[in-house]
Amino acid sequence: MKNLRHSRKALSPVVASIILIAVTVAVSIAVAAWMGALTTGFMATEELKITNAEFSDTNKVTVLVKNTGTTPVTISEAYINGKYSQHNPTDAIPANGQAFVEITYGDNFVDGASYQIKLVSSKGNPFVYTATAPTQSGGGD
């Protein structure tokens, strides 16, 4: 009986080590490929900075936007104080480019009031800016 137990053959330590190293290398390659794909996806970023808002009419505002991201950005929607507002269509704003966007608000602006301007890209990313409508100086002294 003792001879039967000792006669069974197992993997030698060298073969077992080679198999473990091969599995480790295969898993490492798979993880590196997956991380590389994730990194490429994250490298292309949309980022708009609204640098100025000029209230040009009783219900229009023109905003200057600069694309500080790495991909072109197309503005698909505009909101003022959460209310959908019409805006002039713009071409895709290239990386490091800038554009003027004219937004028409449904109501008249109130002098000295703050307004939240939100632009939404075609990918659904929101870009928010708060501006204050100028106070119109009233007539003579």
ZIKA-V583357 format. One record per helix or strand of 3 or more residues. SS is the DSSP state (alpha for helix, beta for strand). FROM is the first residue (numbers start at 1). TO is the last residue. If there is no record, write none. Layout:
BEGIN
<<SS,FROM,TO> <SS,FROM,TO>>
END
This chain:
BEGIN
<<alpha,2,7> <alpha,13,43> <beta,48,55> <beta,60,67> <beta,75,80> <beta,83,87> <beta,98,104> <beta,114,121> <beta,126,132>>
END
